[in-house]
């Protein structure tokens, strides 16, 4: 999955060209991802240089991130960190847009303590709670100086 991937939304109005930062996918179980996708958000981290054409809409879903979707069919496209810090600009693209991304291994689940009880992903991989994820993205404490 290190090669360039070409994908599209459900209706084909938006096309996305990207490379995976790593040949792996992850799942997010946070409440926003579950509302956005009606399940876990299955995505891969894009390497710099992702391109999208077509009617892309962006939505600032929190103080530190935006989500993009196709304006025509509503397909989830990506989640991007917008807050300043080491993760700013990091983009996680919906794996379902790409036929070639389906063979990548699941290596992580985040917000695992928010996952509905009715499903589980098999296999050994990293699992992070909401508190662990929030600590990773929290701004550094201000110094008293």
C-alpha positions as CSV (number, residue, x, y, z in Angstrom):
1,X,0.0,0.0,0.0
2,X,3.0,2.3,-0.3
3,X,2.2,3.0,-3.9
4,X,0.0,5.9,-5.0
5,X,-3.7,5.0,-4.5
6,X,-6.6,6.4,-6.5
7,X,-10.1,6.3,-5.1
8,X,-13.4,8.0,-5.2
9,X,-16.6,8.6,-3.2
10,X,-19.7,6.6,-3.7
11,X,-21.1,8.7,-6.5
12,X,-17.7,9.3,-8.2
13,X,-17.9,13.1,-8.0
14,X,-14.9,13.3,-5.7
15,X,-11.6,11.6,-6.6
16,X,-8.7,11.3,-4.2
17,X,-5.1,10.4,-4.9
18,X,-2.9,9.6,-2.0
19,X,-0.1,7.5,-0.6
20,X,-0.3,5.8,2.8
21,X,2.2,7.1,5.3
22,X,2.4,3.4,6.5
23,X,0.8,0.3,4.9
24,X,-1.7,-0.1,7.7
25,X,-5.2,1.0,8.7
26,X,-6.7,2.0,12.0
27,X,-10.2,2.3,13.5
28,X,-11.6,5.1,15.6
29,X,-14.6,4.5,17.9
30,X,-15.1,8.1,19.2
31,X,-18.7,9.3,19.2
32,X,-18.1,11.8,16.3
33,X,-16.6,9.1,14.0
34,X,-19.5,6.7,14.9
35,X,-22.0,9.5,14.0
36,X,-20.1,10.4,10.9
37,X,-19.8,6.8,9.5
38,X,-22.4,4.9,11.5
39,X,-19.7,2.7,12.8
40,X,-15.9,2.9,13.3
41,X,-13.9,5.2,11.1
42,X,-11.6,2.9,9.2
43,X,-8.7,4.9,7.8
44,X,-5.1,5.1,6.8
45,X,-2.7,8.0,7.5
46,X,-1.9,9.9,4.3
47,X,1.6,10.9,3.4
48,X,2.0,14.5,2.4
49,X,0.8,15.4,-1.1
50,X,-2.8,14.0,-1.0
51,X,-4.9,15.5,-3.8
52,X,-8.7,15.6,-4.0
53,X,-10.9,17.0,-6.8
54,X,-14.6,17.5,-6.9
55,X,-17.2,18.9,-4.5
56,X,-15.4,18.4,-1.2
57,X,-17.0,20.0,1.9
58,X,-15.1,20.5,5.1
59,X,-16.6,20.7,8.5
60,X,-14.8,21.8,11.7
61,X,-16.0,19.0,13.9
62,X,-14.0,20.1,17.0
63,X,-11.5,22.8,18.1
64,X,-8.7,20.6,16.8
65,X,-9.9,18.8,13.7
66,X,-11.9,19.0,10.5
67,X,-13.7,16.3,8.5
68,X,-14.3,16.3,4.8
69,X,-17.1,14.7,2.8
70,X,-18.5,14.6,-0.7
71,X,-21.1,17.4,-1.1
72,X,-23.0,15.3,-3.6
73,X,-23.4,11.9,-2.0
74,X,-22.2,12.5,1.6
75,X,-19.4,9.9,1.6
76,X,-16.8,10.4,4.4
77,X,-13.5,11.4,2.9
78,X,-10.9,12.3,5.6
79,X,-10.3,13.6,9.1
80,X,-7.5,16.2,9.5
81,X,-5.9,17.6,12.6
82,X,-6.0,21.4,12.5
83,X,-4.7,22.3,15.9
84,X,-1.2,23.6,16.3
85,X,1.3,21.0,17.5
86,X,3.2,17.9,16.3
87,X,0.1,16.3,14.7
88,X,-1.2,19.4,12.8
89,X,-2.0,18.6,9.2
90,X,-2.1,14.8,9.8
91,X,-4.7,13.4,7.6
92,X,-6.6,10.1,8.0
93,X,-8.3,9.1,4.8
94,X,-11.3,6.7,4.7
95,X,-9.9,3.4,3.5
96,X,-13.2,2.5,1.8
97,X,-12.5,5.0,-0.9
98,X,-9.7,2.8,-2.3
99,X,-9.9,-0.7,-3.6
100,X,-6.2,-1.2,-3.0
101,X,-6.5,-0.3,0.8
102,X,-8.6,-3.3,1.7
103,X,-5.6,-5.6,2.2
104,X,-3.8,-3.5,4.7
105,X,-3.6,-4.9,8.3
106,X,-5.5,-3.2,11.1
107,X,-2.8,-2.0,13.5
108,X,-4.6,0.2,16.0
109,X,-8.0,1.1,17.5
110,X,-8.6,4.3,19.3
111,X,-11.3,5.4,21.8
112,X,-11.6,1.6,22.5
113,X,-13.6,2.4,25.7
114,X,-16.2,4.1,23.5
115,X,-16.8,1.2,21.2
116,X,-20.3,-0.3,21.2
117,X,-20.4,-3.7,22.8
118,X,-22.0,-5.3,19.7
119,X,-18.8,-5.6,17.6
120,X,-15.1,-6.2,18.0
121,X,-12.1,-6.4,15.6
122,X,-10.1,-9.6,15.8
123,X,-6.3,-9.8,16.1
124,X,-3.5,-8.4,18.1
125,X,-3.1,-4.6,17.6
126,X,-2.7,-1.4,19.7
127,X,-5.7,-0.2,21.5
128,X,-6.0,3.2,23.1
129,X,-8.6,4.6,25.4
130,X,-10.2,8.1,25.2
131,X,-7.9,9.4,28.0
132,X,-4.8,8.1,26.2
133,X,-5.8,9.7,22.9
134,X,-6.8,13.0,24.5
135,X,-3.4,13.1,26.3
136,X,-1.6,12.6,23.0
137,X,-3.4,15.6,21.5
138,X,-3.7,17.9,24.6
139,X,-1.8,21.1,24.4
140,X,1.4,21.2,26.5
141,X,0.9,22.8,30.0
142,X,1.8,26.4,30.2
143,X,4.9,27.2,32.2
144,X,4.7,29.3,35.3
145,X,7.6,31.4,34.2
